[in-house]
Amino acid sequence: MPNFTDLLSQAKKMQEKMKETQEILKKIEAEGISGGNAVKVIMNGEGELKKITIDDNLLKEPKEIIEDLIVAAHNDAKSKLKKKTTEEISKVTGGIDLPPGFKFPF
């Protein structure tokens, strides 16, 4: 039977690592691209959109195309951000997958 004191100690260490990881996640950035680099967006680890870059040549295109490319670039950045955050979290959890629907940061 595991020692209860050891379990509490391990839980406290993991909690400290999770706090450190939360700070690291805030600083992560991911760049999403669409339209062959015509649209680029940068998101941070908190899911905030930090920057949008649109190629000048794209401004000649219909508004709907530009809107679609912005959405596509955002989705690309969001996907990359999710991958990066999952990698950081797995460092803390030792590669143990978190339950489905588990949200991080808390």
Secondary structure, 3 states (H helix, E strand, C coil): CCCHHHHHHHHHHHHHHHHHHHHHHHHCEEEEEECCCCEEEEEECCCCEEEEEECHHHHHCCHHHHHHHHHHHHHHHHHHHHHHHHHHHHHHHCCCCCCCCCCCCC
